[in-house]
Structures are given as C-alpha cells and as structure tokens.
Amino acid sequence: MRTAGNYRTAFSLSSYLVVLLVIPLLVLLLMLTFLIQPLSSRSSSSLSETWAVGNSSITSRNFSYSRALSAAPAEAPLTSFLYGSPSPAPAPAPAPQISTGAIQVGGNRRVKSWRSMKLDKLEASLSKARSSIREAAATSLRLKNKINSTTKSVQLVHDQDPDYVPHGRIYRNAHAFHRSYQSMEKLFKIYVYEEGEVPLFHAGPCKSIYSSEGRFIHEMEKGKFYRTKDPDEAHVYFIPVSVTNLVEYLYVHGTPDRDPIKRAFIDYVKVIADRHPFWNRSLGADHFMLSCHDWGPVTSSSVPDFFHNSIRVLCNANTSEGFNPSKDASFPEINLLTGEISSLGGPPPSTRTVLAFFAGRLHGHIRYLLLNEWKDKDEDVQVYEALPKKVSYENKLKSSKFCLCPSGYEVASPRVVEAIYAECVPVLISDAYVPPFNDVLNWRSFSVQIPVKNISDIKNILMGISHRQYLRMQRNVKQVQRHFVVNGPPKRYDVFHMIVHSIWLRRLNIRVHDL
C-alpha cells in the first residue's frame, strides 16, 4: 500500500527528471533562435522599392533603404583643402559618412566578417592619405603666409617626382595636389562591373564631340591603370554605361520619349544590386558613372539614390540642374573627329592680332545673345555664325588673344579645350557652370569668366586686362595644357588621370563603415 509520503517522493523524482530534460531543450531552442534571427531580419529589412519612369515602373526587392546617410563627420571635406583663396568654387557640402547595416552576405557570418576586415583596411589607408594631403596643404599655406609677411622668398620643397612637379598659380594648392596625386597612384583601385553588353555598356564613342566619354570607358576596359578584378579591394565601382550609345541605339529621334534610356539604366543598377553587395552597402555613394552627353544628368536621375548619393562625372556640370560639386565631378568636352588631337600649341602673343574670336551656329539662348550683340559688328571682337570660305578655324584660334566659349543648349562646350590646345586664353560665357577639375585648378589664373548678363561688355572687360596680365594668363594656359591632353596610352597628369583624380577626391570625402 502506497502512502502519501511515497507519492511525494515519486512526484519529486519525476519533477527533477522533467527539469533536467526541459532546461537543455530550452537552451538549445534559444541558441537556434539567435542563429536564425539575423537571416530572417535581413529578409524583412529589404524593403520593396518602386521607381517610376513615366508610365512604367520597376520594383526592386534587394535595395535596403533602412540604411541612410548619417550626419557629416567633424572634419571638413578634403576638397576644401585644395581650394585656394582666389576663385572660390561652389562651396562643397559636408562629406557624408556612410554607415552600412549588418547585412548577411549569403547568410555567411564568416564572409561578412572577412569583407568587414577588407573594408576596414581600405578605409585605414584612405585615412592615412587624407592626413598626408592635409599636412601638405597646411604646410603650403603656412609658407604662403610667411612669404606674404616678409620680403624674402621661401622655396617650397615638393615631393620628388621624376616627371612633373605641380607648381605655380594655375593650382589652388600645388603641394596638396601633388601629394594627393601621388597617393592616388599608389592606392586607388577601381572595380568595373562586368555585367552588360557592348555597345550600350563597356564601349563609347572615341571619334566625336563626346569622345572624352568613350576614351575614358575604353581605357578602363583595357585595365592598365587603377583597375582591379577583385571588387573587395576596390575603393570605387564604375558603372560602364555610355549614355551616348544609349541615345544612339535606344532613342527614337524626333520623339520626346526618353523612357527606354532611363529603363536601361535602372535595370543595370538593379542587376548589380541583386548580384553584388556593394551597392546596398553604401547606397551607391562609392559608385560612379561618366557621361559627356547632354542627357547624362537626366539619365542618372532615373535612379534617385544614384542622383543623390553617387559620383556623377559629367561634362554637363550645371549646378542649376542638380550638379553637386561636393560629390559630382566636372570633366572636359573634347571633340576628336579623327580620334586624335590635330595640333597643340600656337604662335607667341606678339603675333596674335585679334582681341577675341568665336565661330559657331545658333545653338541655345546664350549664343543667340552673343551673335545678336557682336556678329559682324567689330574688328576686335570677331564673331561669326559661319566662317568665310578659305578661312581656317584653327588659324583663327591661333591668331587670337582670347577665344570666346559660350555655352550652347547645355553649359559645357568643346571650345574651352580647343582654346587651351591653341594656347588662346578661354573666355567662359555661362551661368551655373562648374569648369573641369575646378577643385584643383585655379581657373581665374588662365581664363576669363563672364556672366551671361555682361555679354554686351565683352570688349570692355577684355580691353581692361593689362598686357602684362594677359601675358601671365597666356603662359598659364600653356602650363595647364598638359591636364587636358588626350594621350594613347595615357600619360601622367593628362586628362585621363585628372578625371580619375577628381573621382579619387570625392571618394576621400566619404567613409564607408560596417556597423
């Protein structure tokens, strides 16, 4: 017969057994929940985003928009250290600090950790480069102040360079630029996405008014400079789209419909975001495209994050249309009809008998104002809609002191580079235009910039420049010429390397972090 004490003993033993079995099961369940949770949180944090293009739309489910640009760091953007006191450029906005979320790459925590370490190493090298460039800029400014406060000349000791040492007034800060350029050559790596087919991607025009677009894409495809095949060691990611070719092959001429061009760009960004982790990691802030076509800006605006975050390298650098000098870069429009430069240089200033020269058809409101004011009206300011027969355009450039470079329908003009090649002082007639390489070059030292409202005063403005000042400007044009020359293959400090340097500076202005 079982007593109450026997029942209590049996109950106690069974309770202990239950506790011993249940507690390990609970611990195991908690551990499994902890391991599985990041994967489920990833899928829930990837929000569906729809971009509208006209009447069509494309939905992406791999763009993680929960990670946004955080507040700017305390340090000023690096480009501000290259701005000198003369010719202030449009004030750059504070550099964004990009924070990336704890996204699981392929659900593998080890892969995520490995990528984090690679990214940390890249950012550490960029941080050292920033410090070195700032040090060079500060040293240069201190020596300039010393020169201004004493009658003695102080020689600035530059970093050694076997080819060329930047110097003189054509630079905002020659020493900082030199240090920055050398750091770029040692460190900078660009990954070119391999998705896409020729001719819309990986190719561009090399014998046209948009040749600077095609030549850059061509050099990046060759891969002899800066390109890396390992995306995890890249500082920036190049979207190798040719807007010029998109227009050539997708646009139906004579119609207002640009949707096929926009859709092609949207689809490409979606593809790289689906296949690679790098776009989502920074919301595109370390990605760039390059376009010399007038429709480059509107094409990039079809992807909002690209327009607002990414580096847009544009000939059409118009601040009134959203060009942001702190993250976007201006590069020159170069018309190479044969694919090569016809000639460089020109006669000395003493043989240049024409004060100012322009020849070009009616193309936009600014040219209308110029032609209406000056066409066939003055021997000193020679403005033509069409040159007389047997009169050489190139000879006119080389016989003129100043070459007028008005904007057309868009702000950029190939006449700027044509003037520099002919060693004629360029006169930029435009509003809201950011000239190429403006964060490095001091454009006031080798060009004249005239607002559109002052077109009627062109002659008075140019006549007001003393002969001594003109000679100085013309010498500066000859010196700055190397930065606009197209070489095949590229040579140090030429236009290809200057474009890459503009991208390098803007990458230095951001930091990409893993949380």
Disulfide bonds with the S-S distance in Angstrom:
Cys292-Cys315 2.03
Cys403-Cys424 2.17
